[in-house]
Amino acid sequence: MAYVAGSSAGRDGTRPGPRGEDVPPAERTSLSARARDAVRQRIVDRRYPQGARLVEREVAEELRMSRVPVREALRALVGEGLLELLPHSGVRVRRLERADVEHLYEVWEPLAVQASRLAARRVARGAPGELPGTAALRSSLDRAEQAARADEGAREVAAHTAFHEDIVALSGNPMLARTMEQLSGQLQLLFGKREEPEHMRAQHAVMFRYIAAGDEESAAASTLLHVRDSRTVALRSLFDDA
Protein backbone atom coordinates (compact mmCIF):
# COMPACT_ATOMS: atom_id res chain seq x y z
CA MET A 1 0.00 0.00 0.00
CA ALA A 2 1.45 3.35 -1.01
CA TYR A 3 1.91 5.86 1.76
CA VAL A 4 0.18 9.22 1.47
CA ALA A 5 0.77 11.74 4.22
CA GLY A 6 -2.26 12.50 6.36
CA SER A 7 -3.34 16.11 6.71
CA SER A 8 -4.28 15.90 10.39
CA ALA A 9 -1.96 16.19 13.35
CA GLY A 10 -1.73 13.23 15.68
CA ARG A 11 -3.48 13.11 19.02
CA ASP A 12 -0.28 14.18 20.71
CA GLY A 13 -0.23 17.34 18.61
CA THR A 14 2.66 16.27 16.33
CA ARG A 15 2.35 16.48 12.59
CA PRO A 16 4.20 13.72 10.73
CA GLY A 17 6.45 14.57 7.81
CA PRO A 18 5.65 13.50 4.26
CA ARG A 19 6.93 9.99 4.82
CA GLY A 20 6.94 9.86 8.62
CA GLU A 21 10.74 9.85 8.87
CA ASP A 22 10.82 12.85 11.21
CA VAL A 23 8.97 10.84 13.87
CA PRO A 24 11.47 9.29 16.31
CA PRO A 25 11.40 5.45 16.37
CA ALA A 26 10.31 5.30 20.03
CA GLU A 27 7.42 7.68 19.37
CA ARG A 28 6.41 5.75 16.25
CA THR A 29 6.36 2.54 18.28
CA SER A 30 4.13 4.19 20.86
CA LEU A 31 1.78 5.45 18.12
CA SER A 32 1.74 1.99 16.55
CA ALA A 33 0.78 0.44 19.90
CA ARG A 34 -2.00 2.99 20.34
CA ALA A 35 -3.27 2.30 16.83
CA ARG A 36 -3.16 -1.45 17.46
CA ASP A 37 -5.15 -1.10 20.68
CA ALA A 38 -7.71 1.18 19.01
CA VAL A 39 -8.26 -1.12 16.03
CA ARG A 40 -8.38 -4.19 18.28
CA GLN A 41 -11.08 -2.57 20.42
CA ARG A 42 -13.13 -1.71 17.34
CA ILE A 43 -12.94 -5.33 16.23
CA VAL A 44 -13.90 -6.66 19.66
CA ASP A 45 -16.87 -4.34 20.07
CA ARG A 46 -17.95 -5.01 16.45
CA ARG A 47 -17.58 -1.50 15.09
CA TYR A 48 -15.41 -3.35 12.56
CA PRO A 49 -17.56 -6.45 11.90
CA GLN A 50 -16.32 -9.85 10.76
CA GLY A 51 -15.36 -9.82 7.11
CA ALA A 52 -15.09 -6.01 6.94
CA ARG A 53 -12.26 -4.74 4.74
CA LEU A 54 -10.06 -2.19 6.48
CA VAL A 55 -8.50 0.50 4.32
CA GLU A 56 -5.28 1.85 5.77
CA ARG A 57 -5.99 5.43 4.73
CA GLU A 58 -9.50 5.40 6.20
CA VAL A 59 -8.35 3.87 9.49
CA ALA A 60 -5.56 6.46 9.75
CA GLU A 61 -8.05 9.27 9.20
CA GLU A 62 -10.43 7.84 11.79
CA LEU A 63 -7.66 7.54 14.37
CA ARG A 64 -6.17 10.94 13.38
CA MET A 65 -2.77 9.36 12.84
CA SER A 66 -0.35 9.07 9.95
CA ARG A 67 -0.47 5.88 7.92
CA VAL A 68 2.91 4.54 9.08
CA PRO A 69 1.89 3.52 12.64
CA VAL A 70 -1.50 2.35 11.35
CA ARG A 71 0.20 0.13 8.77
CA GLU A 72 2.39 -1.35 11.52
CA ALA A 73 -0.68 -1.86 13.73
CA LEU A 74 -2.59 -3.69 11.00
CA ARG A 75 0.38 -5.98 10.38
CA ALA A 76 0.59 -6.74 14.09
CA LEU A 77 -3.12 -7.60 14.23
CA VAL A 78 -2.66 -9.97 11.29
CA GLY A 79 -0.08 -11.70 13.46
CA GLU A 80 -2.56 -11.85 16.36
CA GLY A 81 -5.11 -13.56 14.14
CA LEU A 82 -7.68 -10.76 14.28
CA LEU A 83 -7.09 -9.61 10.71
CA GLU A 84 -6.25 -11.56 7.57
CA LEU A 85 -4.50 -10.48 4.40
CA LEU A 86 -6.59 -10.16 1.26
CA PRO A 87 -5.32 -11.95 -1.87
CA HIS A 88 -4.12 -8.80 -3.67
CA SER A 89 -3.86 -6.02 -1.10
CA GLY A 90 -5.31 -4.83 2.18
CA VAL A 91 -6.73 -6.67 5.16
CA ARG A 92 -10.11 -7.65 6.52
CA VAL A 93 -11.47 -8.64 9.89
CA ARG A 94 -11.16 -12.37 10.28
CA ARG A 95 -14.32 -14.44 10.38
CA LEU A 96 -14.43 -16.94 13.23
CA GLU A 97 -15.22 -20.34 11.78
CA ARG A 98 -16.10 -23.33 13.93
CA ALA A 99 -12.64 -24.85 13.43
CA ASP A 100 -11.05 -21.58 14.61
CA VAL A 101 -13.04 -21.69 17.85
CA GLU A 102 -12.25 -25.36 18.42
CA HIS A 103 -8.54 -24.77 17.86
CA LEU A 104 -8.52 -21.74 20.15
CA TYR A 105 -10.06 -23.68 23.02
CA GLU A 106 -7.71 -26.62 22.46
CA VAL A 107 -4.80 -24.27 23.10
CA TRP A 108 -6.38 -22.04 25.73
CA GLU A 109 -7.67 -24.83 27.99
CA PRO A 110 -4.33 -26.28 29.18
CA LEU A 111 -2.76 -22.82 29.42
CA ALA A 112 -5.63 -21.40 31.50
CA VAL A 113 -5.62 -24.42 33.82
CA GLN A 114 -1.87 -24.19 34.34
CA ALA A 115 -2.07 -20.44 34.93
CA SER A 116 -4.58 -20.96 37.75
CA ARG A 117 -2.51 -23.75 39.25
CA LEU A 118 0.66 -21.63 39.24
CA ALA A 119 -1.17 -18.58 40.58
CA ALA A 120 -2.51 -20.60 43.51
CA ARG A 121 0.95 -22.08 44.11
CA ARG A 122 2.48 -18.63 44.21
CA VAL A 123 -0.14 -17.47 46.71
CA ALA A 124 0.50 -20.52 48.89
CA ARG A 125 4.24 -19.87 48.90
CA GLY A 126 3.94 -16.12 49.40
CA ALA A 127 4.09 -14.04 52.54
CA PRO A 128 0.99 -13.92 54.78
CA GLY A 129 -1.67 -11.50 53.60
CA GLU A 130 -3.16 -10.77 50.21
CA LEU A 131 -0.73 -10.50 47.31
CA PRO A 132 -1.19 -7.52 44.96
CA GLY A 133 -2.16 -10.00 42.23
CA THR A 134 -5.10 -11.32 44.20
CA ALA A 135 -6.29 -7.77 44.81
CA ALA A 136 -6.24 -7.23 41.03
CA LEU A 137 -8.32 -10.38 40.56
CA ARG A 138 -10.84 -9.18 43.10
CA SER A 139 -11.03 -5.81 41.36
CA SER A 140 -11.68 -7.43 37.97
CA LEU A 141 -14.48 -9.52 39.47
CA ASP A 142 -16.06 -6.43 41.01
CA ARG A 143 -15.92 -4.54 37.70
CA ALA A 144 -17.50 -7.47 35.87
CA GLU A 145 -20.36 -7.66 38.36
CA GLN A 146 -20.96 -3.91 38.16
CA ALA A 147 -20.98 -4.05 34.35
CA ALA A 148 -23.37 -7.02 34.35
CA ARG A 149 -25.80 -5.21 36.64
CA ALA A 150 -25.64 -2.14 34.41
CA ASP A 151 -26.07 -4.32 31.29
CA GLU A 152 -22.87 -2.92 29.80
CA GLY A 153 -21.68 -5.82 27.68
CA ALA A 154 -18.46 -4.31 26.36
CA ARG A 155 -17.31 -3.30 29.84
CA GLU A 156 -18.17 -6.75 31.18
CA VAL A 157 -16.16 -8.44 28.42
CA ALA A 158 -13.19 -6.20 29.23
CA ALA A 159 -13.43 -7.10 32.94
CA HIS A 160 -13.67 -10.84 32.25
CA THR A 161 -10.69 -10.64 29.92
CA ALA A 162 -8.76 -8.72 32.58
CA PHE A 163 -9.62 -11.41 35.15
CA HIS A 164 -8.00 -14.11 33.04
CA GLU A 165 -5.01 -11.87 32.27
CA ASP A 166 -4.62 -11.14 36.00
CA ILE A 167 -4.42 -14.87 36.71
CA VAL A 168 -1.62 -15.21 34.16
CA ALA A 169 0.20 -12.25 35.72
CA LEU A 170 -0.17 -13.77 39.18
CA SER A 171 1.29 -17.07 37.94
CA GLY A 172 4.68 -15.37 37.73
CA ASN A 173 5.66 -17.29 34.60
CA PRO A 174 6.84 -14.88 31.86
CA MET A 175 6.88 -17.57 29.15
CA LEU A 176 3.26 -18.43 29.91
CA ALA A 177 2.43 -14.72 29.85
CA ARG A 178 4.02 -14.27 26.42
CA THR A 179 2.18 -17.30 25.05
CA MET A 180 -1.15 -16.15 26.43
CA GLU A 181 -0.59 -12.66 25.04
CA GLN A 182 -0.66 -14.14 21.54
CA LEU A 183 -4.17 -15.49 22.24
CA SER A 184 -5.49 -12.40 23.98
CA GLY A 185 -6.96 -10.65 20.96
CA GLN A 186 -8.75 -13.74 19.69
CA LEU A 187 -10.13 -14.48 23.16
CA GLN A 188 -11.46 -10.93 23.45
CA LEU A 189 -13.09 -11.30 20.05
CA LEU A 190 -14.65 -14.59 21.09
CA PHE A 191 -15.88 -13.26 24.45
CA GLY A 192 -17.43 -10.27 22.71
CA LYS A 193 -19.52 -12.43 20.40
CA ARG A 194 -21.43 -14.40 23.01
CA GLU A 195 -23.39 -13.74 26.15
CA GLU A 196 -21.80 -14.56 29.52
CA PRO A 197 -24.30 -16.74 31.41
CA GLU A 198 -24.70 -16.02 35.10
CA HIS A 199 -23.33 -19.41 36.12
CA MET A 200 -20.09 -18.67 34.28
CA ARG A 201 -19.71 -15.37 36.12
CA ALA A 202 -20.17 -17.36 39.33
CA GLN A 203 -17.40 -19.72 38.19
CA HIS A 204 -14.98 -16.81 38.16
CA ALA A 205 -15.76 -16.21 41.82
CA VAL A 206 -15.05 -19.87 42.61
CA MET A 207 -11.76 -19.72 40.71
CA PHE A 208 -10.79 -16.62 42.64
CA ARG A 209 -11.62 -18.24 45.97
CA TYR A 210 -9.39 -21.26 45.32
CA ILE A 211 -6.53 -19.18 43.93
CA ALA A 212 -6.66 -16.77 46.87
CA ALA A 213 -6.65 -19.76 49.23
CA GLY A 214 -3.55 -21.22 47.55
CA ASP A 215 -5.40 -24.43 46.62
CA GLU A 216 -3.63 -25.50 43.42
CA GLU A 217 -5.69 -28.50 42.39
CA SER A 218 -9.07 -26.97 43.17
CA ALA A 219 -8.07 -23.82 41.28
CA ALA A 220 -7.04 -25.96 38.30
CA ALA A 221 -10.21 -28.07 38.41
CA SER A 222 -12.53 -25.06 38.65
CA THR A 223 -10.72 -23.40 35.73
CA LEU A 224 -11.03 -26.55 33.61
CA LEU A 225 -14.78 -26.61 34.25
CA HIS A 226 -15.05 -22.92 33.38
CA VAL A 227 -13.12 -23.18 30.10
CA ARG A 228 -15.11 -26.22 28.98
CA ASP A 229 -18.39 -24.50 29.82
CA SER A 230 -17.15 -21.45 27.92
CA ARG A 231 -16.47 -23.62 24.88
CA THR A 232 -19.97 -25.10 25.01
CA VAL A 233 -21.57 -21.66 25.29
CA ALA A 234 -19.43 -20.26 22.45
CA LEU A 235 -20.28 -23.08 20.06
CA ARG A 236 -23.96 -22.89 20.93
CA SER A 237 -24.21 -19.11 20.52
CA LEU A 238 -22.04 -18.83 17.42
CA PHE A 239 -23.00 -21.97 15.52
CA ASP A 240 -26.40 -22.92 16.99
CA ASP A 241 -25.09 -26.14 18.55
CA ALA A 242 -27.75 -28.04 20.47
C-alpha positions in Angstrom: 0.0 0.0 0.0 1.5 3.4 -1.0 1.9 5.9 1.8 0.2 9.2 1.5 0.8 11.7 4.2 -2.3 12.5 6.4 -3.3 16.1 6.7 -4.3 15.9 10.4 -2.0 16.2 13.3 -1.7 13.2 15.7 -3.5 13.1 19.0 -0.3 14.2 20.7 -0.2 17.3 18.6 2.7 16.3 16.3 2.3 16.5 12.6 4.2 13.7 10.7 6.4 14.6 7.8 5.6 13.5 4.3 6.9 10.0 4.8 6.9 9.9 8.6 10.7 9.9 8.9 10.8 12.9 11.2 9.0 10.8 13.9 11.5 9.3 16.3 11.4 5.4 16.4 10.3 5.3 20.0 7.4 7.7 19.4 6.4 5.7 16.2 6.4 2.5 18.3 4.1 4.2 20.9 1.8 5.4 18.1 1.7 2.0 16.6 0.8 0.4 19.9 -2.0 3.0 20.3 -3.3 2.3 16.8 -3.2 -1.4 17.5 -5.1 -1.1 20.7 -7.7 1.2 19.0 -8.3 -1.1 16.0 -8.4 -4.2 18.3 -11.1 -2.6 20.4 -13.1 -1.7 17.3 -12.9 -5.3 16.2 -13.9 -6.7 19.7 -16.9 -4.3 20.1 -17.9 -5.0 16.4 -17.6 -1.5 15.1 -15.4 -3.4 12.6 -17.6 -6.5 11.9 -16.3 -9.9 10.8 -15.4 -9.8 7.1 -15.1 -6.0 6.9 -12.3 -4.7 4.7 -10.1 -2.2 6.5 -8.5 0.5 4.3 -5.3 1.8 5.8 -6.0 5.4 4.7 -9.5 5.4 6.2 -8.3 3.9 9.5 -5.6 6.5 9.7 -8.1 9.3 9.2 -10.4 7.8 11.8 -7.7 7.5 14.4 -6.2 10.9 13.4 -2.8 9.4 12.8 -0.3 9.1 9.9 -0.5 5.9 7.9 2.9 4.5 9.1 1.9 3.5 12.6 -1.5 2.3 11.4 0.2 0.1 8.8 2.4 -1.3 11.5 -0.7 -1.9 13.7 -2.6 -3.7 11.0 0.4 -6.0 10.4 0.6 -6.7 14.1 -3.1 -7.6 14.2 -2.7 -10.0 11.3 -0.1 -11.7 13.5 -2.6 -11.8 16.4 -5.1 -13.6 14.1 -7.7 -10.8 14.3 -7.1 -9.6 10.7 -6.2 -11.6 7.6 -4.5 -10.5 4.4 -6.6 -10.2 1.3 -5.3 -11.9 -1.9 -4.1 -8.8 -3.7 -3.9 -6.0 -1.1 -5.3 -4.8 2.2 -6.7 -6.7 5.2 -10.1 -7.6 6.5 -11.5 -8.6 9.9 -11.2 -12.4 10.3 -14.3 -14.4 10.4 -14.4 -16.9 13.2 -15.2 -20.3 11.8 -16.1 -23.3 13.9 -12.6 -24.8 13.4 -11.0 -21.6 14.6 -13.0 -21.7 17.9 -12.2 -25.4 18.4 -8.5 -24.8 17.9 -8.5 -21.7 20.1 -10.1 -23.7 23.0 -7.7 -26.6 22.5 -4.8 -24.3 23.1 -6.4 -22.0 25.7 -7.7 -24.8 28.0 -4.3 -26.3 29.2 -2.8 -22.8 29.4 -5.6 -21.4 31.5 -5.6 -24.4 33.8 -1.9 -24.2 34.3 -2.1 -20.4 34.9 -4.6 -21.0 37.7 -2.5 -23.8 39.3 0.7 -21.6 39.2 -1.2 -18.6 40.6 -2.5 -20.6 43.5 0.9 -22.1 44.1 2.5 -18.6 44.2 -0.1 -17.5 46.7 0.5 -20.5 48.9 4.2 -19.9 48.9 3.9 -16.1 49.4 4.1 -14.0 52.5 1.0 -13.9 54.8 -1.7 -11.5 53.6 -3.2 -10.8 50.2 -0.7 -10.5 47.3 -1.2 -7.5 45.0 -2.2 -10.0 42.2 -5.1 -11.3 44.2 -6.3 -7.8 44.8 -6.2 -7.2 41.0 -8.3 -10.4 40.6 -10.8 -9.2 43.1 -11.0 -5.8 41.4 -11.7 -7.4 38.0 -14.5 -9.5 39.5 -16.1 -6.4 41.0 -15.9 -4.5 37.7 -17.5 -7.5 35.9 -20.4 -7.7 38.4 -21.0 -3.9 38.2 -21.0 -4.1 34.3 -23.4 -7.0 34.4 -25.8 -5.2 36.6 -25.6 -2.1 34.4 -26.1 -4.3 31.3 -22.9 -2.9 29.8 -21.7 -5.8 27.7 -18.5 -4.3 26.4 -17.3 -3.3 29.8 -18.2 -6.8 31.2 -16.2 -8.4 28.4 -13.2 -6.2 29.2 -13.4 -7.1 32.9 -13.7 -10.8 32.2 -10.7 -10.6 29.9 -8.8 -8.7 32.6 -9.6 -11.4 35.1 -8.0 -14.1 33.0 -5.0 -11.9 32.3 -4.6 -11.1 36.0 -4.4 -14.9 36.7 -1.6 -15.2 34.2 0.2 -12.2 35.7 -0.2 -13.8 39.2 1.3 -17.1 37.9 4.7 -15.4 37.7 5.7 -17.3 34.6 6.8 -14.9 31.9 6.9 -17.6 29.2 3.3 -18.4 29.9 2.4 -14.7 29.8 4.0 -14.3 26.4 2.2 -17.3 25.1 -1.2 -16.2 26.4 -0.6 -12.7 25.0 -0.7 -14.1 21.5 -4.2 -15.5 22.2 -5.5 -12.4 24.0 -7.0 -10.6 21.0 -8.7 -13.7 19.7 -10.1 -14.5 23.2 -11.5 -10.9 23.4 -13.1 -11.3 20.0 -14.7 -14.6 21.1 -15.9 -13.3 24.5 -17.4 -10.3 22.7 -19.5 -12.4 20.4 -21.4 -14.4 23.0 -23.4 -13.7 26.2 -21.8 -14.6 29.5 -24.3 -16.7 31.4 -24.7 -16.0 35.1 -23.3 -19.4 36.1 -20.1 -18.7 34.3 -19.7 -15.4 36.1 -20.2 -17.4 39.3 -17.4 -19.7 38.2 -15.0 -16.8 38.2 -15.8 -16.2 41.8 -15.1 -19.9 42.6 -11.8 -19.7 40.7 -10.8 -16.6 42.6 -11.6 -18.2 46.0 -9.4 -21.3 45.3 -6.5 -19.2 43.9 -6.7 -16.8 46.9 -6.7 -19.8 49.2 -3.6 -21.2 47.5 -5.4 -24.4 46.6 -3.6 -25.5 43.4 -5.7 -28.5 42.4 -9.1 -27.0 43.2 -8.1 -23.8 41.3 -7.0 -26.0 38.3 -10.2 -28.1 38.4 -12.5 -25.1 38.6 -10.7 -23.4 35.7 -11.0 -26.5 33.6 -14.8 -26.6 34.2 -15.0 -22.9 33.4 -13.1 -23.2 30.1 -15.1 -26.2 29.0 -18.4 -24.5 29.8 -17.2 -21.4 27.9 -16.5 -23.6 24.9 -20.0 -25.1 25.0 -21.6 -21.7 25.3 -19.4 -20.3 22.5 -20.3 -23.1 20.1 -24.0 -22.9 20.9 -24.2 -19.1 20.5 -22.0 -18.8 17.4 -23.0 -22.0 15.5 -26.4 -22.9 17.0 -25.1 -26.1 18.6 -27.8 -28.0 20.5 
